Amino acid sequence: MNTKFFVVLASLMVVGMAASAHASETYPGMMCESGCSVDSYGHCENQTSSTLTVLCPIIANPTATPPTNAKIWVTDYNSSSDVCCRSVVKNVNQVVYGEWDCSSGSTSGYQTLQPVVPSYNYTYTHRYYECQIPAKSGNNVSEIRSYRY
């Protein structure tokens, strides 16, 4: 067989493998939907007196391998309730939920949540994070700063 044929075949295999690999993307918290207020930094804040549930969309190839470095950066000012998030995979026929990951206590600094991403790679699948942001605590608000998938 021709050496050029093998080189071309090997090159096509590498390109195909690279196309199916997952490239991580980072999104601003303001992309989350469902009633959050957006501050000047693009963070999704809960300015209300009750827990707010928000959905944070993820733009990803539905058949790509799920990432192992998914992260959500949050600020939790509420001493009696945590910011909690989970990864959700939705297909036309079913929904698969990941485990909840929650902040630990209140602090003015950011905390990193690392939700486990369910493996469900089929056509017509979309993904998002579902997060619960606790109520405002005095003048301080809990928030989603940004997230990575």
C-alpha positions as CSV (number, residue, x, y, z in Angstrom):
1,M,0.0,0.0,0.0
2,N,1.0,3.6,-0.5
3,T,2.5,5.5,2.4
4,K,0.6,8.6,1.4
5,F,-2.7,6.7,1.8
6,F,-1.8,5.8,5.5
7,V,-0.7,9.4,6.3
8,V,-4.0,10.8,4.9
9,L,-6.0,8.1,6.7
10,A,-4.2,8.8,10.0
11,S,-4.7,12.5,9.6
12,L,-8.4,12.1,9.0
13,M,-8.7,9.9,12.1
14,V,-7.0,12.5,14.3
15,V,-9.3,15.3,12.9
16,G,-12.3,13.1,13.6
17,M,-11.2,12.4,17.2
18,A,-10.5,16.1,17.9
19,A,-14.0,17.0,16.6
20,S,-15.7,14.7,19.0
21,A,-13.6,15.9,22.0
22,H,-15.1,18.4,24.4
23,A,-13.8,21.9,24.5
24,S,-14.7,23.7,27.8
25,E,-16.5,27.0,27.6
26,T,-17.0,29.6,30.3
27,Y,-20.3,31.6,30.5
28,P,-21.3,34.7,32.5
29,G,-23.8,34.3,35.2
30,M,-26.1,36.7,33.4
31,M,-26.9,33.9,30.9
32,C,-29.0,32.2,33.6
33,E,-32.7,32.6,33.2
34,S,-35.7,33.0,35.6
35,G,-35.8,36.3,37.4
36,C,-32.3,37.1,38.6
37,S,-31.0,40.6,38.7
38,V,-27.8,41.3,36.7
39,D,-25.1,43.4,38.4
40,S,-22.4,45.4,36.5
41,Y,-20.1,42.4,36.4
42,G,-22.6,40.2,34.6
43,H,-23.4,38.1,37.8
44,C,-26.9,36.6,38.3
45,E,-28.0,37.9,41.7
46,N,-31.0,37.0,43.9
47,Q,-32.4,40.3,45.1
48,T,-35.6,38.7,46.5
49,S,-36.6,37.5,49.9
50,S,-37.1,33.9,48.8
51,T,-35.0,31.2,47.1
52,L,-34.7,31.7,43.4
53,T,-34.4,28.8,40.9
54,V,-32.5,29.7,37.7
55,L,-31.6,27.7,34.6
56,C,-28.2,28.3,33.1
57,P,-28.0,27.2,29.4
58,I,-25.0,25.3,28.0
59,I,-24.0,25.4,24.4
60,A,-22.4,22.0,23.7
61,N,-22.3,19.3,21.1
62,P,-25.0,16.8,22.2
63,T,-22.9,13.8,21.3
64,A,-19.6,15.1,22.8
65,T,-18.0,13.4,25.8
66,P,-19.2,15.2,29.0
67,P,-16.5,17.3,30.6
68,T,-14.8,16.4,33.9
69,N,-14.0,20.0,34.8
70,A,-17.5,21.5,35.0
71,K,-17.6,24.4,37.5
72,I,-19.9,27.1,38.8
73,W,-18.5,30.0,40.7
74,V,-20.9,31.4,43.3
75,T,-21.1,33.9,46.1
76,D,-23.2,32.8,49.1
77,Y,-24.1,35.5,51.7
78,N,-27.0,33.6,53.3
79,S,-25.9,32.0,56.5
80,S,-28.9,29.7,56.7
81,S,-29.1,28.4,53.1
82,D,-26.6,27.5,50.5
83,V,-26.3,28.1,46.7
84,C,-26.9,24.6,45.1
85,C,-26.6,23.6,41.5
86,R,-26.9,20.4,39.4
87,S,-26.3,19.5,35.8
88,V,-29.3,18.5,33.8
89,V,-29.4,16.7,30.4
90,K,-32.7,16.9,28.6
91,N,-33.7,14.9,25.5
92,V,-37.1,14.8,23.7
93,N,-37.9,11.6,25.6
94,Q,-36.4,12.0,29.0
95,V,-34.4,14.1,31.5
96,V,-31.3,13.0,33.5
97,Y,-30.3,14.9,36.6
98,G,-26.8,15.1,38.1
99,E,-26.2,15.3,41.9
100,W,-26.7,18.6,43.7
101,D,-23.5,20.4,44.7
102,C,-23.8,23.2,47.2
103,S,-21.7,26.0,48.7
104,S,-20.4,25.7,52.2
105,G,-21.5,28.5,54.5
106,S,-21.7,32.2,53.8
107,T,-18.7,34.3,52.7
108,S,-18.0,37.4,50.7
109,G,-15.5,35.5,48.5
110,Y,-16.5,33.2,45.7
111,Q,-16.9,29.4,46.1
112,T,-16.5,26.8,43.3
113,L,-19.2,24.2,42.8
114,Q,-18.3,21.1,40.7
115,P,-21.4,19.4,39.6
116,V,-21.1,15.9,38.1
117,V,-22.3,16.0,34.5
118,P,-24.5,13.0,33.5
119,S,-23.4,11.0,30.6
120,Y,-26.2,11.0,28.0
121,N,-25.0,11.6,24.5
122,Y,-27.8,11.4,22.0
123,T,-29.0,13.6,19.2
124,Y,-31.6,16.3,20.1
125,T,-30.1,16.6,23.6
126,H,-29.6,19.9,25.4
127,R,-27.8,20.6,28.7
128,Y,-28.1,23.2,31.4
129,Y,-27.4,23.9,35.1
130,E,-30.3,24.2,37.5
131,C,-29.3,26.4,40.5
132,Q,-31.1,27.5,43.6
133,I,-29.9,30.9,44.9
134,P,-30.8,31.7,48.5
135,A,-32.7,34.8,49.6
136,K,-31.1,38.1,50.1
137,S,-29.4,38.5,53.6
138,G,-29.7,42.1,54.7
139,N,-28.1,44.2,52.0
140,N,-26.0,41.2,50.7
141,V,-27.1,39.1,47.8
142,S,-26.0,35.6,46.8
143,E,-25.2,35.1,43.1
144,I,-23.9,33.0,40.3
145,R,-20.7,34.7,39.0
146,S,-20.0,32.5,36.0
147,Y,-20.0,28.8,35.0
148,R,-18.0,26.4,33.0
149,Y,-18.9,23.4,31.0
